[in-house]
């Protein structure tokens, strides 16, 4: 009987289940879906990690505004979610974060209030709604769980605005640098004459109307030769660990490293406008002698034009004239107001003398004096005090010391009313609210009783 035989050979191909990553590794910032396709609105992906945020608010990126903000009140809990991929851009490169929603496998929606880059990963900060539970959030976003991520209508409008403004800044800086040799310094531009600014706007719009293409080039990051971030938007952050370098290229115009989302064509900017400039006078700093340029493009420009038209139309209605005549009519109103104010000030100056004389006689007779006035309060009281001091000098030869306190309250007081108090000719103060004589008045009187002249 013949022996049974078997032939062993290599399989035709490796099965798809052979290579498994547990948990799935996140795509690094620089290669995210929002950076590969800035017009993408949603994506199906998987969760990599989830944890409860250690802070009730989204952590700061390290930059503080001109005025330090007060600590916000405690709000709903935050959870931090890292996904395999995302269409929600994490704040970076001077561009604010996107907002959007996550959809868990059970169909529940979770609000992403901000996204930030931590090292090379995009972290989604999910603010829980009152009916949502932290434990359930940790469960539905466990590693490997299916997650839908979307910008939503409001999030996409925000993305389009940021994208158009960011690409516009690249275009503006490129035209200034390559054609006028003007550098961008922390979003502030070295001074340029008005005719040069007009030229820049015309050149930018020419490129917009041509619809120059915009594309992204991605390459491996050379950590040894990379320029480490040295300012608000210059270079690569020293804590970036994503391993890739992104360069934004405007066809025939500019190449610039950037991690932000950008319009795929300058056509998306629709129009470009430099409404005004602002001189910066910061002696001894890098901003000395610089000019800040304000620019608008895309949806933000259209919103600005719509709001400006509405305001102008409303002003024309109030002035009872056509829109082109509004500046002239406004100037007429301002001039008339100045003349009326001058007439009131002249009359008050004339009235201050008799009021001070009457006040001097009443005080000399041992009577209490009180005067209320609703015009230029502080100016009128100062004029009365000066005239009163002159009367004392004439009558007493200036040898008698005195303390004069004048106050003025509106005839009809409310919680927002302002009472002005003048002590002598130099010191003044204001009280907001209803001045009650047997309350605020009594307090002032008790203080004055203790004054030794």
Secondary structure, 3 states (H helix, E strand, C coil): CCCCCCCCCCCCCCCCCCCCCCCCCCCCCCCCHHHHCCCCCEEEEEEEEEEECCCCCCCCCCCCCCCCCCCCCCCCCEEEEEECCCCCCCEECCECCCCEEEECCCCCEEEEEEEEEECCEEEEEEECCCCCCHHHHHHHCCCCCEEEEECHHHHHHHHHHHHHHHHHHHHHHHHHHHHHCCCEECCEEECCCHHHHHHHHHHHHHHHHHCCEEEEEEEECCCCCCCECCCCCCCECCCCCCCEEEEEEECCCEEEECCCCCCCEHHHHCCEECCCEEEECCCCCCCCCEEEECCEEHHHHHHHHHHHHHHHHHHHHHHCCCHHHHHHHHHHHHHHHHHHHHHHHHHHHHHHHHHHHHHHHHHHCCCCCCCCCCCCHHHHHHHHHHHHHHHHHHHHCCCCCCCCEEEECCCCCCCCCEEEEEECCCEEEEEECCCCHHHHHHHHHHHHHCCCC
